[in-house]
Amino acid sequence: MKCYRLFILCVLISFNVNAQVGSVYPINGNKIENGTIHYVAIESQKSDLELLSYKNKKINDMMLVLEVLVKKTPRQFKVFVTDPPQQQKDSEDNKEVKKTRIEFVAKGFKYNFVPKNLEEELFSFEKKMKKKESNLSLYLGWLIGIVGLMFTIWITRKVVIKRRASREKEQKKRECFDKIKNAFTRKEIENLYKEREYIDRYCQLDSEKWGEFLNLVEQIQYKRDWTETEKKQALVLKEKVLKAGEVYGV
């Protein structure tokens, strides 16, 4: 009979030891009070993933885990300190109701109980946290929206500027082509020579034909009068420039 009792006692002790998976101890001061929030250091062989499962759970009679900080050294719980457990009588068999399972023993803490409505405080705290998370999500959404809008404006502006520059270049290209096409008088032909650099910038002219035309104008432009042959020759070379220019997309 004694051996049987000893066996039962060993089993109970073993069960209690296995139920406790670690302990927590103070980081900044050992005084805690119900209704307050503290960071406590974790002493446990549990993995990071296993510790994360304790979020929003009670780890002993007076600590509710709000957050698990596994990246800290040492690893930490952010806990809400609850009221101390109250012994209640079961109405059927007058046996004490079982206490919260103690998985992390609180070591080195000095607990101070102050009468207060913790349910209301915890609800208020959770409400503030949800509002804070909601505001953070809202601000993040606004930030993403603003960045997206700025990026869209930048891309649109870049495309618009590029298209505008392309249209302006095409317009000036057409104007240069029209100047060559409509040059018939001596003054108009000499103006082509004066504006040759501007025309070269916007028109893809055949360099050989365009060079022959410019060389001829350069030779005869200082003469008092042009002969009909010189004028006709200039007009012929101009037409050659136009035909060669059209091949290049002018």
ChimeraX commands (.cxc) that place a marker at each C-alpha (Angstrom):
marker #1 position 0.00,0.00,0.00 radius 0.5
marker #1 position 2.83,2.37,0.85 radius 0.5
marker #1 position 4.48,1.61,-2.49 radius 0.5
marker #1 position 1.23,2.42,-4.28 radius 0.5
marker #1 position 0.97,5.81,-2.54 radius 0.5
marker #1 position 4.60,6.57,-3.33 radius 0.5
marker #1 position 3.96,5.75,-6.99 radius 0.5
marker #1 position 0.93,8.10,-7.12 radius 0.5
marker #1 position 2.96,10.89,-5.49 radius 0.5
marker #1 position 5.78,10.50,-8.04 radius 0.5
marker #1 position 3.28,10.64,-10.89 radius 0.5
marker #1 position 1.70,13.84,-9.52 radius 0.5
marker #1 position 5.12,15.48,-9.04 radius 0.5
marker #1 position 6.15,14.46,-12.55 radius 0.5
marker #1 position 2.92,15.88,-14.00 radius 0.5
marker #1 position 3.43,19.18,-12.18 radius 0.5
marker #1 position 7.03,19.50,-13.42 radius 0.5
marker #1 position 6.00,18.74,-17.00 radius 0.5
marker #1 position 3.20,21.30,-16.78 radius 0.5
marker #1 position 5.73,24.02,-16.09 radius 0.5
marker #1 position 7.62,24.73,-19.30 radius 0.5
marker #1 position 9.69,27.62,-18.03 radius 0.5
marker #1 position 9.80,30.73,-15.90 radius 0.5
marker #1 position 9.71,34.50,-16.24 radius 0.5
marker #1 position 11.69,37.06,-14.28 radius 0.5
marker #1 position 11.88,40.87,-14.04 radius 0.5
marker #1 position 13.80,43.07,-16.49 radius 0.5
marker #1 position 13.29,46.62,-15.20 radius 0.5
marker #1 position 12.30,46.44,-11.56 radius 0.5
marker #1 position 10.54,43.61,-9.78 radius 0.5
marker #1 position 7.45,45.49,-8.53 radius 0.5
marker #1 position 4.29,44.75,-10.49 radius 0.5
marker #1 position 0.69,45.81,-9.97 radius 0.5
marker #1 position -2.57,44.51,-11.34 radius 0.5
marker #1 position -3.77,46.46,-14.39 radius 0.5
marker #1 position -0.25,47.34,-15.57 radius 0.5
marker #1 position 1.86,46.17,-18.49 radius 0.5
marker #1 position 5.40,44.89,-18.17 radius 0.5
marker #1 position 8.15,43.23,-20.20 radius 0.5
marker #1 position 9.42,40.03,-18.59 radius 0.5
marker #1 position 12.37,37.84,-19.53 radius 0.5
marker #1 position 11.72,34.24,-20.56 radius 0.5
marker #1 position 13.68,31.26,-19.24 radius 0.5
marker #1 position 12.60,28.22,-21.25 radius 0.5
marker #1 position 13.79,25.49,-23.60 radius 0.5
marker #1 position 10.82,26.19,-25.87 radius 0.5
marker #1 position 11.56,27.17,-29.48 radius 0.5
marker #1 position 10.68,30.62,-30.83 radius 0.5
marker #1 position 7.76,29.15,-32.75 radius 0.5
marker #1 position 6.41,27.43,-29.64 radius 0.5
marker #1 position 6.70,30.63,-27.59 radius 0.5
marker #1 position 4.75,32.58,-30.20 radius 0.5
marker #1 position 1.75,30.31,-29.55 radius 0.5
marker #1 position 1.36,31.87,-26.07 radius 0.5
marker #1 position 0.17,35.23,-27.42 radius 0.5
marker #1 position -3.20,36.21,-25.88 radius 0.5
marker #1 position -2.93,33.38,-23.33 radius 0.5
marker #1 position -2.40,33.31,-19.58 radius 0.5
marker #1 position 0.93,31.75,-18.62 radius 0.5
marker #1 position 0.28,31.80,-14.86 radius 0.5
marker #1 position -2.23,33.10,-12.31 radius 0.5
marker #1 position -1.46,36.78,-12.90 radius 0.5
marker #1 position 0.05,37.29,-16.39 radius 0.5
marker #1 position -1.70,37.50,-19.76 radius 0.5
marker #1 position 0.66,37.57,-22.75 radius 0.5
marker #1 position 0.03,40.48,-25.14 radius 0.5
marker #1 position 3.10,40.08,-27.31 radius 0.5
marker #1 position 6.01,37.64,-27.74 radius 0.5
marker #1 position 9.42,39.15,-28.51 radius 0.5
marker #1 position 11.60,36.25,-29.66 radius 0.5
marker #1 position 14.17,38.49,-31.36 radius 0.5
marker #1 position 15.17,40.09,-28.06 radius 0.5
marker #1 position 18.00,38.82,-25.90 radius 0.5
marker #1 position 16.82,37.37,-23.61 radius 0.5
marker #1 position 13.49,36.51,-25.20 radius 0.5
marker #1 position 10.58,38.40,-23.64 radius 0.5
marker #1 position 6.86,38.43,-23.03 radius 0.5
marker #1 position 4.89,41.65,-22.97 radius 0.5
marker #1 position 2.32,40.86,-20.28 radius 0.5
marker #1 position -0.79,42.40,-18.76 radius 0.5
marker #1 position -0.87,41.85,-14.97 radius 0.5
marker #1 position -4.27,40.53,-13.90 radius 0.5
marker #1 position -6.00,40.34,-10.52 radius 0.5
marker #1 position -4.78,37.54,-8.24 radius 0.5
marker #1 position -6.71,34.27,-8.52 radius 0.5
marker #1 position -9.71,33.96,-6.25 radius 0.5
marker #1 position -10.69,30.68,-4.67 radius 0.5
marker #1 position -14.28,29.82,-5.53 radius 0.5
marker #1 position -16.42,26.97,-4.22 radius 0.5
marker #1 position -18.08,24.60,-6.64 radius 0.5
marker #1 position -21.81,24.53,-5.94 radius 0.5
marker #1 position -22.10,20.74,-6.41 radius 0.5
marker #1 position -19.30,19.18,-4.41 radius 0.5
marker #1 position -17.82,22.20,-2.53 radius 0.5
marker #1 position -14.43,21.49,-4.09 radius 0.5
marker #1 position -12.11,24.31,-5.05 radius 0.5
marker #1 position -12.19,25.29,-8.70 radius 0.5
marker #1 position -8.87,24.51,-10.37 radius 0.5
marker #1 position -6.55,27.46,-10.84 radius 0.5
marker #1 position -5.04,28.59,-14.13 radius 0.5
marker #1 position -2.42,26.15,-15.33 radius 0.5
marker #1 position 0.97,27.60,-14.43 radius 0.5
marker #1 position 3.27,27.08,-17.40 radius 0.5
marker #1 position 5.74,29.89,-16.66 radius 0.5
marker #1 position 6.55,30.41,-13.00 radius 0.5
marker #1 position 6.92,34.09,-12.00 radius 0.5
marker #1 position 10.27,34.45,-10.19 radius 0.5
marker #1 position 11.49,37.44,-8.23 radius 0.5
marker #1 position 8.37,39.61,-8.58 radius 0.5
marker #1 position 6.78,41.70,-5.81 radius 0.5
marker #1 position 3.07,41.77,-6.53 radius 0.5
marker #1 position 0.94,44.68,-5.31 radius 0.5
marker #1 position -2.84,44.33,-5.54 radius 0.5
marker #1 position -4.91,47.50,-6.02 radius 0.5
marker #1 position -8.72,47.12,-6.21 radius 0.5
marker #1 position -9.87,48.17,-9.71 radius 0.5
marker #1 position -12.06,47.05,-12.59 radius 0.5
marker #1 position -9.52,45.19,-14.70 radius 0.5
marker #1 position -12.06,43.90,-17.20 radius 0.5
marker #1 position -12.90,47.48,-18.13 radius 0.5
marker #1 position -9.22,48.47,-18.23 radius 0.5
marker #1 position -8.29,45.47,-20.37 radius 0.5
marker #1 position -11.19,46.24,-22.74 radius 0.5
marker #1 position -10.07,49.88,-22.91 radius 0.5
marker #1 position -6.50,48.80,-23.58 radius 0.5
marker #1 position -7.53,46.38,-26.34 radius 0.5
marker #1 position -9.73,49.10,-27.85 radius 0.5
marker #1 position -6.82,51.55,-27.88 radius 0.5
marker #1 position -4.52,48.95,-29.42 radius 0.5
marker #1 position -7.06,48.16,-32.16 radius 0.5
marker #1 position -7.54,51.88,-32.82 radius 0.5
marker #1 position -3.75,52.33,-33.00 radius 0.5
marker #1 position -3.42,49.40,-35.42 radius 0.5
marker #1 position -6.34,50.77,-37.46 radius 0.5
marker #1 position -4.73,54.23,-37.61 radius 0.5
marker #1 position -1.39,52.68,-38.57 radius 0.5
marker #1 position -3.06,50.74,-41.38 radius 0.5
marker #1 position -4.83,53.92,-42.48 radius 0.5
marker #1 position -1.60,55.95,-42.47 radius 0.5
marker #1 position 0.21,53.16,-44.30 radius 0.5
marker #1 position -2.58,53.04,-46.87 radius 0.5
marker #1 position -2.39,56.81,-47.35 radius 0.5
marker #1 position 1.40,56.63,-47.67 radius 0.5
marker #1 position 1.20,53.86,-50.29 radius 0.5
marker #1 position -1.51,55.81,-52.11 radius 0.5
marker #1 position 0.53,59.04,-52.12 radius 0.5
marker #1 position 3.67,57.25,-53.31 radius 0.5
marker #1 position 1.66,55.49,-56.01 radius 0.5
marker #1 position 0.08,58.78,-57.07 radius 0.5
marker #1 position 3.46,60.54,-57.20 radius 0.5
marker #1 position 4.92,57.69,-59.23 radius 0.5
marker #1 position 1.96,57.79,-61.63 radius 0.5
marker #1 position 2.32,61.58,-62.00 radius 0.5
marker #1 position 6.05,61.22,-62.62 radius 0.5
marker #1 position 5.56,58.52,-65.27 radius 0.5
marker #1 position 2.70,60.45,-66.91 radius 0.5
marker #1 position 4.73,63.67,-66.93 radius 0.5
marker #1 position 7.71,61.85,-68.42 radius 0.5
marker #1 position 5.54,60.32,-71.16 radius 0.5
marker #1 position 3.84,63.66,-71.86 radius 0.5
marker #1 position 7.18,65.49,-72.09 radius 0.5
marker #1 position 8.57,62.81,-74.38 radius 0.5
marker #1 position 5.52,62.94,-76.64 radius 0.5
marker #1 position 5.56,66.73,-76.67 radius 0.5
marker #1 position 9.26,66.77,-77.58 radius 0.5
marker #1 position 8.58,64.23,-80.32 radius 0.5
marker #1 position 5.71,66.32,-81.70 radius 0.5
marker #1 position 7.79,69.50,-81.57 radius 0.5
marker #1 position 10.67,67.79,-83.33 radius 0.5
marker #1 position 8.33,66.44,-86.01 radius 0.5
marker #1 position 6.78,69.89,-86.44 radius 0.5
marker #1 position 10.16,71.58,-86.83 radius 0.5
marker #1 position 11.23,68.84,-89.17 radius 0.5
marker #1 position 8.18,69.52,-91.33 radius 0.5
marker #1 position 8.83,73.28,-91.21 radius 0.5
marker #1 position 12.41,72.77,-92.42 radius 0.5
marker #1 position 11.21,70.52,-95.20 radius 0.5
marker #1 position 8.61,73.11,-96.26 radius 0.5
marker #1 position 11.30,75.83,-96.29 radius 0.5
marker #1 position 13.40,73.76,-98.70 radius 0.5
marker #1 position 10.37,72.82,-100.78 radius 0.5
marker #1 position 9.10,76.41,-101.07 radius 0.5
marker #1 position 12.46,78.09,-101.71 radius 0.5
marker #1 position 12.40,79.50,-105.27 radius 0.5
marker #1 position 13.79,83.02,-105.08 radius 0.5
marker #1 position 17.43,83.95,-104.49 radius 0.5
marker #1 position 16.65,85.26,-101.02 radius 0.5
marker #1 position 14.83,82.07,-100.05 radius 0.5
marker #1 position 17.68,79.91,-101.37 radius 0.5
marker #1 position 20.30,81.98,-99.51 radius 0.5
marker #1 position 18.22,81.69,-96.33 radius 0.5
marker #1 position 18.53,77.91,-96.59 radius 0.5
marker #1 position 22.30,78.33,-96.49 radius 0.5
marker #1 position 22.09,80.66,-93.46 radius 0.5
marker #1 position 19.84,78.23,-91.59 radius 0.5
marker #1 position 21.77,75.08,-92.59 radius 0.5
marker #1 position 22.74,74.17,-89.02 radius 0.5
marker #1 position 19.12,74.47,-87.83 radius 0.5
marker #1 position 17.95,72.37,-90.79 radius 0.5
marker #1 position 20.65,69.74,-90.14 radius 0.5
marker #1 position 19.42,69.44,-86.53 radius 0.5
marker #1 position 15.88,68.43,-87.47 radius 0.5
marker #1 position 16.11,66.94,-90.97 radius 0.5
marker #1 position 17.78,63.72,-92.03 radius 0.5
marker #1 position 19.01,64.94,-95.39 radius 0.5
marker #1 position 21.31,63.11,-97.76 radius 0.5
marker #1 position 24.71,64.55,-96.84 radius 0.5
marker #1 position 26.08,64.32,-100.40 radius 0.5
marker #1 position 23.14,66.06,-102.13 radius 0.5
marker #1 position 22.73,68.60,-99.36 radius 0.5
marker #1 position 26.50,69.31,-99.43 radius 0.5
marker #1 position 26.45,69.92,-103.21 radius 0.5
marker #1 position 23.58,72.38,-102.83 radius 0.5
marker #1 position 25.31,74.29,-100.00 radius 0.5
marker #1 position 28.63,74.42,-101.89 radius 0.5
marker #1 position 26.95,75.93,-104.93 radius 0.5
marker #1 position 25.09,78.56,-102.87 radius 0.5
marker #1 position 28.31,79.41,-101.02 radius 0.5
marker #1 position 30.08,80.08,-104.36 radius 0.5
marker #1 position 27.38,82.28,-105.89 radius 0.5
marker #1 position 25.75,84.01,-102.90 radius 0.5
marker #1 position 28.12,87.02,-102.97 radius 0.5
marker #1 position 27.56,87.78,-106.63 radius 0.5
marker #1 position 25.59,90.90,-107.44 radius 0.5
marker #1 position 23.34,88.98,-109.80 radius 0.5
marker #1 position 22.78,85.33,-110.52 radius 0.5
marker #1 position 22.61,84.07,-114.02 radius 0.5
marker #1 position 19.63,81.97,-115.02 radius 0.5
marker #1 position 21.93,78.99,-115.29 radius 0.5
marker #1 position 23.16,79.42,-111.71 radius 0.5
marker #1 position 19.65,79.88,-110.39 radius 0.5
marker #1 position 18.40,76.86,-112.33 radius 0.5
marker #1 position 21.35,74.79,-111.10 radius 0.5
marker #1 position 20.57,75.76,-107.50 radius 0.5
marker #1 position 16.91,74.76,-107.97 radius 0.5
marker #1 position 17.90,71.44,-109.54 radius 0.5
marker #1 position 20.21,70.60,-106.63 radius 0.5
marker #1 position 17.47,71.61,-104.20 radius 0.5
marker #1 position 15.06,69.16,-105.82 radius 0.5
marker #1 position 17.67,66.41,-105.54 radius 0.5
marker #1 position 17.96,67.19,-101.83 radius 0.5
marker #1 position 14.19,66.89,-101.47 radius 0.5
marker #1 position 14.04,63.56,-103.25 radius 0.5
marker #1 position 16.95,62.11,-101.27 radius 0.5
marker #1 position 15.48,63.58,-98.11 radius 0.5
marker #1 position 12.16,61.83,-98.62 radius 0.5
marker #1 position 13.96,58.47,-98.66 radius 0.5
marker #1 position 15.21,59.26,-95.12 radius 0.5
marker #1 position 11.69,60.03,-93.93 radius 0.5
marker #1 position 11.70,63.81,-94.16 radius 0.5
marker link #1:1,2 radius 0.2
marker link #1:2,3 radius 0.2
marker link #1:3,4 radius 0.2
marker link #1:4,5 radius 0.2
marker link #1:5,6 radius 0.2
marker link #1:6,7 radius 0.2
marker link #1:7,8 radius 0.2
marker link #1:8,9 radius 0.2
marker link #1:9,10 radius 0.2
marker link #1:10,11 radius 0.2
marker link #1:11,12 radius 0.2
marker link #1:12,13 radius 0.2
marker link #1:13,14 radius 0.2
marker link #1:14,15 radius 0.2
marker link #1:15,16 radius 0.2
marker link #1:16,17 radius 0.2
marker link #1:17,18 radius 0.2
marker link #1:18,19 radius 0.2
marker link #1:19,20 radius 0.2
marker link #1:20,21 radius 0.2
marker link #1:21,22 radius 0.2
marker link #1:22,23 radius 0.2
marker link #1:23,24 radius 0.2
marker link #1:24,25 radius 0.2
marker link #1:25,26 radius 0.2
marker link #1:26,27 radius 0.2
marker link #1:27,28 radius 0.2
marker link #1:28,29 radius 0.2
marker link #1:29,30 radius 0.2
marker link #1:30,31 radius 0.2
marker link #1:31,32 radius 0.2
marker link #1:32,33 radius 0.2
marker link #1:33,34 radius 0.2
marker link #1:34,35 radius 0.2
marker link #1:35,36 radius 0.2
marker link #1:36,37 radius 0.2
marker link #1:37,38 radius 0.2
marker link #1:38,39 radius 0.2
marker link #1:39,40 radius 0.2
marker link #1:40,41 radius 0.2
marker link #1:41,42 radius 0.2
marker link #1:42,43 radius 0.2
marker link #1:43,44 radius 0.2
marker link #1:44,45 radius 0.2
marker link #1:45,46 radius 0.2
marker link #1:46,47 radius 0.2
marker link #1:47,48 radius 0.2
marker link #1:48,49 radius 0.2
marker link #1:49,50 radius 0.2
marker link #1:50,51 radius 0.2
marker link #1:51,52 radius 0.2
marker link #1:52,53 radius 0.2
marker link #1:53,54 radius 0.2
marker link #1:54,55 radius 0.2
marker link #1:55,56 radius 0.2
marker link #1:56,57 radius 0.2
marker link #1:57,58 radius 0.2
marker link #1:58,59 radius 0.2
marker link #1:59,60 radius 0.2
marker link #1:60,61 radius 0.2
marker link #1:61,62 radius 0.2
marker link #1:62,63 radius 0.2
marker link #1:63,64 radius 0.2
marker link #1:64,65 radius 0.2
marker link #1:65,66 radius 0.2
marker link #1:66,67 radius 0.2
marker link #1:67,68 radius 0.2
marker link #1:68,69 radius 0.2
marker link #1:69,70 radius 0.2
marker link #1:70,71 radius 0.2
marker link #1:71,72 radius 0.2
marker link #1:72,73 radius 0.2
marker link #1:73,74 radius 0.2
marker link #1:74,75 radius 0.2
marker link #1:75,76 radius 0.2
marker link #1:76,77 radius 0.2
marker link #1:77,78 radius 0.2
marker link #1:78,79 radius 0.2
marker link #1:79,80 radius 0.2
marker link #1:80,81 radius 0.2
marker link #1:81,82 radius 0.2
marker link #1:82,83 radius 0.2
marker link #1:83,84 radius 0.2
marker link #1:84,85 radius 0.2
marker link #1:85,86 radius 0.2
marker link #1:86,87 radius 0.2
marker link #1:87,88 radius 0.2
marker link #1:88,89 radius 0.2
marker link #1:89,90 radius 0.2
marker link #1:90,91 radius 0.2
marker link #1:91,92 radius 0.2
marker link #1:92,93 radius 0.2
marker link #1:93,94 radius 0.2
marker link #1:94,95 radius 0.2
marker link #1:95,96 radius 0.2
marker link #1:96,97 radius 0.2
marker link #1:97,98 radius 0.2
marker link #1:98,99 radius 0.2
marker link #1:99,100 radius 0.2
marker link #1:100,101 radius 0.2
marker link #1:101,102 radius 0.2
marker link #1:102,103 radius 0.2
marker link #1:103,104 radius 0.2
marker link #1:104,105 radius 0.2
marker link #1:105,106 radius 0.2
marker link #1:106,107 radius 0.2
marker link #1:107,108 radius 0.2
marker link #1:108,109 radius 0.2
marker link #1:109,110 radius 0.2
marker link #1:110,111 radius 0.2
marker link #1:111,112 radius 0.2
marker link #1:112,113 radius 0.2
marker link #1:113,114 radius 0.2
marker link #1:114,115 radius 0.2
marker link #1:115,116 radius 0.2
marker link #1:116,117 radius 0.2
marker link #1:117,118 radius 0.2
marker link #1:118,119 radius 0.2
marker link #1:119,120 radius 0.2
marker link #1:120,121 radius 0.2
marker link #1:121,122 radius 0.2
marker link #1:122,123 radius 0.2
marker link #1:123,124 radius 0.2
marker link #1:124,125 radius 0.2
marker link #1:125,126 radius 0.2
marker link #1:126,127 radius 0.2
marker link #1:127,128 radius 0.2
marker link #1:128,129 radius 0.2
marker link #1:129,130 radius 0.2
marker link #1:130,131 radius 0.2
marker link #1:131,132 radius 0.2
marker link #1:132,133 radius 0.2
marker link #1:133,134 radius 0.2
marker link #1:134,135 radius 0.2
marker link #1:135,136 radius 0.2
marker link #1:136,137 radius 0.2
marker link #1:137,138 radius 0.2
marker link #1:138,139 radius 0.2
marker link #1:139,140 radius 0.2
marker link #1:140,141 radius 0.2
marker link #1:141,142 radius 0.2
marker link #1:142,143 radius 0.2
marker link #1:143,144 radius 0.2
marker link #1:144,145 radius 0.2
marker link #1:145,146 radius 0.2
marker link #1:146,147 radius 0.2
marker link #1:147,148 radius 0.2
marker link #1:148,149 radius 0.2
marker link #1:149,150 radius 0.2
marker link #1:150,151 radius 0.2
marker link #1:151,152 radius 0.2
marker link #1:152,153 radius 0.2
marker link #1:153,154 radius 0.2
marker link #1:154,155 radius 0.2
marker link #1:155,156 radius 0.2
marker link #1:156,157 radius 0.2
marker link #1:157,158 radius 0.2
marker link #1:158,159 radius 0.2
marker link #1:159,160 radius 0.2
marker link #1:160,161 radius 0.2
marker link #1:161,162 radius 0.2
marker link #1:162,163 radius 0.2
marker link #1:163,164 radius 0.2
marker link #1:164,165 radius 0.2
marker link #1:165,166 radius 0.2
marker link #1:166,167 radius 0.2
marker link #1:167,168 radius 0.2
marker link #1:168,169 radius 0.2
marker link #1:169,170 radius 0.2
marker link #1:170,171 radius 0.2
marker link #1:171,172 radius 0.2
marker link #1:172,173 radius 0.2
marker link #1:173,174 radius 0.2
marker link #1:174,175 radius 0.2
marker link #1:175,176 radius 0.2
marker link #1:176,177 radius 0.2
marker link #1:177,178 radius 0.2
marker link #1:178,179 radius 0.2
marker link #1:179,180 radius 0.2
marker link #1:180,181 radius 0.2
marker link #1:181,182 radius 0.2
marker link #1:182,183 radius 0.2
marker link #1:183,184 radius 0.2
marker link #1:184,185 radius 0.2
marker link #1:185,186 radius 0.2
marker link #1:186,187 radius 0.2
marker link #1:187,188 radius 0.2
marker link #1:188,189 radius 0.2
marker link #1:189,190 radius 0.2
marker link #1:190,191 radius 0.2
marker link #1:191,192 radius 0.2
marker link #1:192,193 radius 0.2
marker link #1:193,194 radius 0.2
marker link #1:194,195 radius 0.2
marker link #1:195,196 radius 0.2
marker link #1:196,197 radius 0.2
marker link #1:197,198 radius 0.2
marker link #1:198,199 radius 0.2
marker link #1:199,200 radius 0.2
marker link #1:200,201 radius 0.2
marker link #1:201,202 radius 0.2
marker link #1:202,203 radius 0.2
marker link #1:203,204 radius 0.2
marker link #1:204,205 radius 0.2
marker link #1:205,206 radius 0.2
marker link #1:206,207 radius 0.2
marker link #1:207,208 radius 0.2
marker link #1:208,209 radius 0.2
marker link #1:209,210 radius 0.2
marker link #1:210,211 radius 0.2
marker link #1:211,212 radius 0.2
marker link #1:212,213 radius 0.2
marker link #1:213,214 radius 0.2
marker link #1:214,215 radius 0.2
marker link #1:215,216 radius 0.2
marker link #1:216,217 radius 0.2
marker link #1:217,218 radius 0.2
marker link #1:218,219 radius 0.2
marker link #1:219,220 radius 0.2
marker link #1:220,221 radius 0.2
marker link #1:221,222 radius 0.2
marker link #1:222,223 radius 0.2
marker link #1:223,224 radius 0.2
marker link #1:224,225 radius 0.2
marker link #1:225,226 radius 0.2
marker link #1:226,227 radius 0.2
marker link #1:227,228 radius 0.2
marker link #1:228,229 radius 0.2
marker link #1:229,230 radius 0.2
marker link #1:230,231 radius 0.2
marker link #1:231,232 radius 0.2
marker link #1:232,233 radius 0.2
marker link #1:233,234 radius 0.2
marker link #1:234,235 radius 0.2
marker link #1:235,236 radius 0.2
marker link #1:236,237 radius 0.2
marker link #1:237,238 radius 0.2
marker link #1:238,239 radius 0.2
marker link #1:239,240 radius 0.2
marker link #1:240,241 radius 0.2
marker link #1:241,242 radius 0.2
marker link #1:242,243 radius 0.2
marker link #1:243,244 radius 0.2
marker link #1:244,245 radius 0.2
marker link #1:245,246 radius 0.2
marker link #1:246,247 radius 0.2
marker link #1:247,248 radius 0.2
marker link #1:248,249 radius 0.2
marker link #1:249,250 radius 0.2
view
